[in-house]
Amino acid sequence: MADTLSPIAPKPAGGMIAANAVCMVSMISWAAGFPAAEHLLTIWDPLAAATARFLVALCILIPLWAMIDGPRRLLHARWGKGALIGGLAFGLGAYLLLLAQALTDAVTVAIIAASSPIAATLIEMVWEKRRLRLPFVFGLAASIVGGIIATGSAPHAQLGLGAAVAVVSCFLFAWGSWATVRFLPDLSPLGRTSVTLSGGLIVLAVSLLGGIALGITDAPAPLAKAADVEALLVYAVFGMAISQLLWIMSVGRMGVAVAAFHINISPFYVMVILFALGAAWSWPQFLGAAVVGLGVLIAQR
């Protein structure tokens, strides 16, 4: 893979600083989508919201990809393989995550996503034959402890089915992120993101249309207010187009396991955004984010 590094190979310090910065911005952008999703879930069901999110994101990503890499790259891309990865991991995974949010709440889902480093580590152990070194184990432990600290501060956290759905979504997302970098080596991060999200859109759109035809799902209502349109744009542009592109870039540089540590800081980012919108500040979530950040540093020693 010309534009990626092995997840277990040594990396230049400067490059890793940049990769961590990119991953941090990706998580902040992803976190911005949770409050926006809360608003959309009052208008649409999870399947309609997820489909609209992918559609708007791809309306930005594909023209940008064609402009930067050239139309020939689009024609010769591995659309079949990319669609298969994206449909299973990102299409189904995104729907399950949004379903989990509908069953619980934004902060609770972000906290449950703290299982992502464990899922990503297991994936690298099985497929990349990762050897667990002591600093990485300490970093993983710190990431889990940080998630536990944040979980203890979550008000009215509803677990059960919502938690189970979110955990499955995390495993799918971790596998899809690894597979995107692993099996699409000839594409740029922008190309990888566009191809795999297209597969996700196909799965979601077919499911939505089939649900409407069978009377299982209601047709999405028009967005009547400016706030509705703003929520969709934030959810699709920041919560998917930007965040997913930056995420795939960082996975290509540091591996999915270490990159997934950053997901555990997302509850703090969600809390900060909600705080800016008028919610209460949570010091335990701040402490949890600090512990996870320490784990990120230790794991990359």
Phi, psi and omega in degrees: 000111187293323187254016177229162176245149176299140182295346180244008178272151177297145182234149177298142183301315180298321179294324180288326176298315179295320180296319178294322178296318178298317180294322179296316178296323177300316181291322177297317179295319179296318181297328180297337181284339184293310177299323178296321178296323177304318179292316183295328181290348174277348182249314184242162172279166185303322182294317179294318180295317180295319180296314179297322179300311180296318182298312180295318180299317182288334175296340176264314188290315185293313175300323178294320178296315179297324182289322185275312184266346180096148182300332182297327179295325178294319183292327185258009179288156178277077185294322181296309180295317180296320180293324179295314178297310184292324180296315181285310188280310188266324178291299179296319181297318180294320178296316180296322179294318179291325175297320177297321178293323178294329180277339181235248176200174188298312184291320180300316180295319179297325179289316179298331177296354176295347176285352183301317178300325178294314179299315181294322178295316178298322179295316179290327178294321183282310188265333181253000181055041180298136173262126183281108176269159187304313179300323179293319179298317177297318179296319178297318179297318179297322179296318180292317179299318177300321177294323178294318178300315180293323180297321180296343181260001185282118180285134175056039180292120180258120185258231179067229184300318180301318179293317181298317179296319180294321179296316177300318178299320180296318179295318178297317182295319180296315179296316181297323179295316178297313183294326179299314179287322185289315190258358176235058187289339185274357181257151173288164176306324178294319178293316179300316181297315183295316183294314183289322178292332175296320175297321177297319179297319180300313180298314182292317182294317179296318179296318180295313180295321178294320178296320178294317181296325181272357180078013180279324183239141176281147175295138182298136178286152177298149177279103189273338185246155177299325180296328179293315179295318179299318179297317179296318181296316178297315182296321184274315186282306181279313185286349178224298187303306182287311185297318182291320178299311180293326179296313179297323176299314183288325176297322178295335181266323187242356183089154186289329184294308181291321179299324182293339176303323182297333180300329183288350175270349184299328176301325178294317179296318178299316180298320179297317179295316178295326177297319177295335179268003175116359180281173182280152176279144181238108177294321176301322177292325176297315178296318178301319178296322179295319179294318178296317178301321176297320177298322178299317180294314182296318184297335184260009176297000000 
